[in-house]
Amino acid sequence: MAIKRTLPVVGALLLLAALALLFAARAGWLPALPRGEAQVVAYEDLDRDSGYVQVDGTAHYPVRVSQTFQATWLKPEPPTNHVFPLFASGDTMDRTIRILVISQVEPDRILGFEDRTVRGEISRPTSRLLTRGVLDTFREHAYGFTDDFLLLVEDPPVVGD
């Protein structure tokens, strides 16, 4: 008889604990889980189903764009994200953006272009990751976007590197 009375209480406590863990993970209060190895993908083969990837390309830095979202009680000090387009390796002439990288690492001020390897998660553009003003800034500087352009959210730098 006592088990029947305690079962709903234990179930409610487990549900509450699961929700608290989910909330803490979403808020960034828990350490990130190891992701494993990134899938090495050619620039041309990137699509929205690529997931966690490593890709080589040429970053365009002539337009310097950064964004910092408003601080909240969950993230009192949100990181500054630097946004730049990534094109096929060696391509410094194209102006139609297919991949837009969001990185916490500021590009070197003296560089206009850089061949680099980016490791991160492929995502569709959402207002949670990218503001409309960022897109407008690139358009104002003669860049366009493909209909199916994607975001590549670069892994944050490892502390101590």
N, C-alpha and C positions, 0 to 999 in steps of 0.2 A: 504494500500500500504506500509506503514511504517513497518507493522508486517512482510511482506514478505521479507523485506531487513534485519531486525534484527534477524529473525529466524536462518539463517545460522551462524551468528556471535555468538548467544547464544548457539547454538548446538556445535560449535567449542570450545567455552570456557568450556562448560560442559565436553566435551570429553577430553580436556586438563587437567581439574581439576581431572577427574577420572584417567587418566594416571599418574598424579603427585602423587595421593594418593597410587596407585598401586606401583609406584617406591619407595615411602617413606616406605611403609610397607615391601617391599622386602629388602630394605636396612637396616631395623631394626630401623628406626627413630621414628616409632610410638610405643606406648606401646602395649604389647601383649594383645590380647583379652582373656577374661576368657574362659577356655576350657571346663568347666563343670567337671563332675565326670569321672574319668578314669574307664574303664571297667576292672573289676578284672578277670584275665584270668589265668588258670593253665599253667605252663611252656609247657607242652606237647601239649596244644591247640593253641599255638601262630602260626599264619601264616601271610602272607603278607597283608591280608585283616583285620587284627585285629584292626588297627587304634591306638587310644589313649588308652593305657592299664596300668594296674598295675600288676606286676608279682613278685612272690617270687622265689628266686633261690640262688645258690651258686656262688659267683664271684671268679674267679681265678686271683690272682695277682702275681704269680711267674715271669711272664714276664711283666715288666713295660714299657708301651708304651704311649707316648703322642704326640700330633701333634698340631702345630699352623700354620694356613694358612698365607700366605703373606698378609701384611697390604695393604689395598687399600684406596682410598679416601672415599669410602663408610664405611669402617670399619678400621679406623686408628689403633685401638688396638683390633685385633681379639682375642677371648678367646683361652686359651689352653685347648684342649680336651684330656681327659684321656680315653684310650680304653682298655677294658678288656672283656673276655668271661664270659658269664653267663650260668651256667648249671642247671640241675634240683636240687632242694634242697637236700643238703647232698652229692652231687656227687663231690668228689675231685679227682677221678681217670680218668675220661673220658678226652680225648684229641681231640675229634672231635667237633669243634665249630659249633653250630647251631644258637646261638644268640651272637652278639657282641655289647656291650654297649658303647656308646659314652657319656661321662659325663664331666661336667666342674668342678666336685669335685674330687680332687686328693685322691686316696685311702691311707689309713694309711700305712706308710712305714713298720711297724712291722708285718703287716698281710700278710699271704700267701693266705688265703682263707677267705671268709666272707659270711655268710648267710645274705641276704639283700633283701629288697623290692625296686624294681625299677619302677618308673612311667615315662612314656614318649610315644613317637610316634614310631610305627613300620615303618621301611622303607627298601626298597631294597638298597643294597650297591651301591653307586655311587661315582664317583671321587670328587663330590662336598662335600661329607661327610667324605670320607675315602681315604687315599693315598695308592698306591700299596705297598709302603715300609712298612706300618703297617702290611699288610697281610704277606709279606715276613718275617718280624720279628717273627711273631707267627709260621710260618712254620719252621724257623731256630731253634726254641725251641721245636720241636716235636709236634706241634699242627697241626691239619688238619681242613678242612672245609667241611661241607655238601654241596651238589650241590645247595641247596636252602637256604643257610644261610641268616640271616636277621640282620639288625641293629636295635637297640633300642636306640633312641636318648633321653637320660634322660632329664627331665625338668631341666632348670638351677636353681640354688639355689635362694631362695627369699631373697632379700636384707633385713638385719635386723634379720635374723635367727641365 
